[in-house]
Amino acid sequence: MSTSPQDRSRNPDPRYAKLAIGVCPDQWGVWFPSDPKQIPWQTALAEMQQAGFSIMETGPFGYFPTDPAELKRVMDDHGFQVVAGTGWGILHKEEAWAETEKTFRAIGETHAAVGAEYVVHLPPLFRDDKTWEFTDDRVLSPEAWDLYIANADRLGRMMKDDYGLKMVLHPHGDSHIETREDIDRIFSATDPEYVGFCLDTGHIVYGQSDPVDIIRAYPERIDYVHIKAMDPDLVAQAHEDDWPFGQAVAKGCSVAPPAGEPQMPGLIEALADLDKELYVICEQDMYPCDPSFPLPNAIRTREYLASCGLGVA
């Protein structure tokens, strides 16, 4: 892991220097490869540089250029090191494997060519991001869970063997990996050689669990981090009233720290306690958003996290 100085803490405790802060398009309100409500990638990339970031997870595949040479050129021009790609892929349906494999091979080819180290697997939601209608079973059958686990290992092995990338599974609201029970189920059964854990602190709070407890429960599995916060009152209301995740976001559930949960000082201390090099990627779910909002919001977030020991303001 080679990163520029501003990505690492100046905290005298050397444990904090192992945590490198980064960014991804989600912090700029981007959920989709292409959408008229989203900020153009050229604008977002320039603003990410202006906000002081230099580590990039590229987000929805197709938002930034997918040609490796072009992706490397635009990232180099803005001083970014690409460390991860991101993809959605159905693992619990046999008929979906071919499309999932095709998607992740495309992501793997592009990202291996630009020196990335990770690929984040985002689980498909059982309610549509935009219409909020149900698109899948809310609860998987035992057979579907078995296939989910087998295909997670299969996909992780493919990414490692063919592209040199570590695949990390990502919990998510309105997905089949949301609650602590879901997390325990998937990580107790998958092969740690091929399947890592993307600790998304906001989605874990949304799943009504404690990220610090999960850090302590899975210290060896956590390979990668998305750092963000959720409003606990809106989380509780979302579950009580059964809001779709997109509706919860529209109502302001995802917030910028120091607001919301988890409390960042304790979380960052727990990450430092892991005593291993980690990319910690800033996120805040805000699709769609006013295009003037992400830049000042990201600067404030970065400065606050630096005050807690993550990165340099």
C-alpha positions in Angstrom: 0.0 0.0 0.0 1.7 3.2 -1.2 -0.2 6.4 -0.6 0.5 10.1 -0.6 1.1 11.9 2.8 -2.2 13.7 3.0 -4.1 10.3 3.0 -2.4 9.3 6.3 -2.7 10.7 9.8 0.0 12.8 11.4 -1.1 11.4 14.8 2.1 10.4 16.6 0.6 6.9 17.3 1.9 4.8 14.3 -1.3 2.7 14.3 -3.1 5.6 12.7 -0.6 5.8 9.8 -1.9 2.4 8.7 -5.3 3.9 7.9 -5.4 5.6 4.5 -8.4 7.8 3.7 -10.0 7.7 0.2 -13.1 8.6 -1.7 -15.6 7.2 -4.1 -18.4 8.6 -6.3 -21.1 7.8 -3.6 -19.7 10.8 -1.7 -20.8 12.9 -4.7 -24.3 11.4 -4.9 -23.5 8.8 -7.5 -25.3 5.4 -7.5 -25.5 4.5 -11.2 -23.1 4.3 -14.2 -25.2 6.9 -15.9 -28.1 9.0 -14.7 -29.3 12.5 -15.6 -29.6 13.4 -11.9 -26.0 12.7 -11.2 -23.0 15.1 -11.4 -20.8 14.4 -14.5 -17.7 12.4 -13.7 -15.4 15.1 -15.0 -16.9 17.6 -12.4 -16.9 15.1 -9.6 -13.3 14.0 -10.3 -12.0 17.6 -10.3 -13.9 18.4 -7.1 -12.6 15.2 -5.4 -9.1 16.4 -6.1 -10.0 19.9 -4.8 -11.3 18.3 -1.6 -7.8 16.9 -1.0 -8.3 13.2 -1.8 -5.9 11.1 -3.8 -7.1 7.5 -3.2 -10.0 6.4 -5.4 -12.6 3.6 -5.4 -14.2 4.1 -8.8 -17.8 3.2 -7.9 -20.5 2.1 -10.4 -18.6 0.5 -13.3 -19.1 2.8 -16.3 -19.4 6.1 -14.3 -15.7 6.8 -14.9 -14.0 5.6 -18.1 -13.7 1.8 -18.4 -10.9 1.7 -20.9 -7.8 1.1 -18.7 -5.6 3.5 -20.6 -8.1 6.3 -20.4 -9.0 5.6 -16.7 -5.3 5.7 -15.8 -4.8 8.9 -17.7 -7.6 10.8 -16.1 -6.8 9.5 -12.6 -3.1 10.4 -13.1 -4.0 13.9 -14.3 -5.9 14.5 -11.1 -3.3 12.8 -8.8 -5.4 9.7 -7.9 -4.3 6.2 -7.1 -7.1 3.7 -8.0 -7.4 1.1 -5.3 -10.7 -0.6 -6.0 -13.5 -1.2 -8.3 -17.2 -1.8 -7.5 -19.8 -4.1 -8.9 -23.3 -5.5 -8.4 -23.8 -9.2 -9.0 -26.5 -11.8 -8.1 -25.0 -14.8 -6.4 -28.1 -16.7 -5.1 -29.6 -17.5 -8.5 -28.0 -20.1 -10.8 -29.3 -18.4 -14.0 -27.7 -15.1 -13.0 -24.1 -16.4 -12.7 -23.2 -15.8 -16.4 -24.1 -12.1 -16.2 -22.4 -11.7 -12.8 -19.2 -13.4 -14.1 -19.3 -11.1 -17.2 -19.7 -8.0 -15.1 -16.9 -8.8 -12.7 -14.5 -9.9 -15.4 -14.9 -6.6 -17.1 -14.3 -4.8 -13.8 -11.3 -7.1 -13.1 -9.6 -6.4 -16.4 -9.9 -2.7 -16.1 -8.9 -2.4 -12.5 -6.0 -4.9 -12.5 -4.6 -2.9 -15.4 -4.5 0.3 -13.4 -3.0 -1.3 -10.3 -6.1 -1.7 -8.1 -6.0 -4.2 -5.2 -9.7 -4.8 -4.3 -13.1 -5.3 -5.9 -16.2 -4.5 -3.8 -19.2 -6.8 -4.3 -22.4 -4.9 -3.7 -25.3 -7.2 -3.1 -28.4 -6.6 -5.3 -31.3 -5.1 -3.3 -34.7 -6.8 -3.0 -36.3 -3.4 -3.7 -35.5 -1.2 -6.7 -33.3 1.8 -6.1 -35.6 4.2 -7.9 -39.1 2.7 -8.0 -38.7 1.1 -4.5 -40.8 -1.8 -5.7 -39.9 -5.4 -4.6 -37.7 -7.1 -7.2 -36.7 -10.2 -5.3 -37.5 -12.4 -2.3 -36.9 -10.5 0.9 -35.8 -13.7 2.7 -33.7 -16.3 0.9 -34.5 -20.0 1.1 -31.8 -22.3 2.6 -30.9 -23.5 -0.9 -30.5 -19.9 -2.1 -28.2 -19.1 0.8 -26.1 -22.2 0.1 -25.7 -21.0 -3.5 -25.0 -17.4 -2.4 -22.1 -18.7 -0.2 -20.8 -21.1 -2.9 -20.8 -18.4 -5.6 -19.2 -15.8 -3.3 -16.3 -18.2 -2.9 -16.4 -18.9 -6.7 -16.3 -15.2 -7.6 -13.6 -14.4 -5.0 -11.4 -17.2 -6.3 -11.9 -15.9 -9.9 -11.0 -12.4 -9.0 -7.9 -13.4 -7.1 -6.6 -16.1 -9.5 -7.4 -14.3 -12.7 -6.9 -10.6 -11.8 -5.0 -10.5 -8.5 -7.8 -8.6 -6.8 -9.2 -9.4 -3.3 -13.0 -9.5 -3.4 -14.8 -8.0 -0.4 -18.5 -8.5 0.3 -20.4 -5.3 1.3 -23.4 -5.3 3.7 -26.3 -3.1 2.4 -29.7 -1.9 3.5 -32.5 -3.8 1.7 -30.2 -6.6 0.7 -29.7 -10.2 1.9 -26.6 -9.1 3.9 -28.0 -6.4 6.1 -28.4 -7.6 9.7 -25.8 -9.0 12.1 -27.4 -12.5 11.6 -26.8 -12.1 7.8 -23.2 -11.0 8.4 -22.5 -13.9 10.7 -24.1 -16.3 8.3 -22.0 -15.3 5.3 -18.7 -14.8 7.0 -18.9 -18.0 9.0 -19.3 -20.0 5.8 -17.2 -18.3 3.1 -13.5 -18.9 2.5 -11.4 -16.1 4.0 -8.7 -16.7 1.3 -11.2 -15.5 -1.4 -13.9 -13.5 0.4 -13.0 -10.5 2.5 -15.3 -8.1 4.4 -15.9 -4.5 3.3 -16.9 -2.9 6.6 -19.5 -0.3 5.6 -20.1 1.4 8.9 -23.3 3.2 7.7 -25.0 0.1 6.4 -24.1 -1.8 9.5 -25.8 0.9 11.6 -28.7 0.8 9.1 -28.9 -3.0 9.8 -29.2 -2.1 13.5 -25.8 -3.4 14.5 -22.7 -1.9 16.0 -19.7 -1.5 13.7 -17.2 -1.6 16.6 -18.7 -4.9 17.8 -18.3 -6.3 14.3 -14.7 -5.0 14.0 -13.9 -6.9 17.2 -15.8 -10.0 16.0 -14.1 -10.2 12.6 -10.6 -8.7 12.9 -9.1 -11.1 10.4 -11.8 -10.7 7.8 -12.0 -6.9 7.6 -9.9 -6.0 4.5 -11.5 -2.7 3.4 -13.7 0.0 4.9 -16.4 2.4 3.8 -16.8 5.0 6.5 -20.1 6.8 6.8 -22.8 7.6 9.3 -26.6 7.2 9.7 -29.2 9.1 11.7 -30.3 6.5 14.4 -33.7 8.0 14.7 -34.4 7.8 11.0 -32.9 4.3 10.9 -35.4 3.2 13.6 -38.3 4.8 11.8 -37.2 3.3 8.5 -37.4 -0.2 10.0 -40.6 0.5 12.0 -42.4 1.9 8.9 -40.7 -0.5 6.5 -39.3 2.2 4.2 -37.3 1.2 1.2 -33.6 2.1 1.6 -34.0 4.7 -1.2 -36.8 6.4 0.7 -34.7 6.4 3.9 -31.9 8.2 2.0 -34.4 10.6 0.5 -35.5 11.5 4.0 -31.9 12.2 5.0 -31.0 9.0 6.8 -27.3 9.1 5.6 -25.6 12.0 7.4 -22.2 13.6 7.6 -20.2 13.0 10.7 -20.0 14.1 13.5 -23.7 13.7 13.2 -25.2 10.2 13.4 -23.8 6.9 14.3 -21.3 5.4 14.7 -19.3 7.9 16.7 -16.2 8.4 14.7 -13.5 8.7 17.4 -14.3 5.3 18.8 -14.7 3.7 15.4 -11.3 5.0 14.2 -9.7 3.9 17.4 -11.1 0.4 16.8 -9.8 0.4 13.2 -6.4 1.5 14.4 -6.5 -1.4 17.0 -6.6 -3.8 14.1 -3.0 -2.8 13.4 -3.1 -3.4 9.7 -3.1 -1.3 6.6 -6.6 -0.4 5.5 -8.1 1.8 2.8 -10.9 3.7 4.5 -13.2 5.2 1.8 -15.5 8.2 2.6 -19.1 7.8 1.6 -22.5 9.4 2.1 -25.6 8.2 0.4 -27.3 11.2 -1.1 -28.7 10.3 -4.5 -30.0 12.5 -6.0 -28.4 15.7 -4.6 -27.9 19.4 -5.3 -24.7 19.5 -7.4 -23.4 22.4 -5.2 -23.5 20.2 -2.0 -20.9 17.4 -2.3 -17.7 19.5 -2.4 -18.1 21.6 0.7 -19.7 18.7 2.5 -16.8 16.4 1.6 -14.2 19.0 2.8 -16.0 19.3 6.2 -16.2 15.5 6.5 -12.5 15.1 5.6 -11.5 17.8 8.1 -13.6 16.2 10.9 -12.2 12.7 10.2 -8.7 14.1 10.3 -9.4 15.6 13.7 -10.2 12.0 14.8 -6.9 10.6 13.4 -8.0 9.5 9.9 -6.0 11.3 7.2 -4.7 14.9 7.2 -7.0 17.9 6.8 
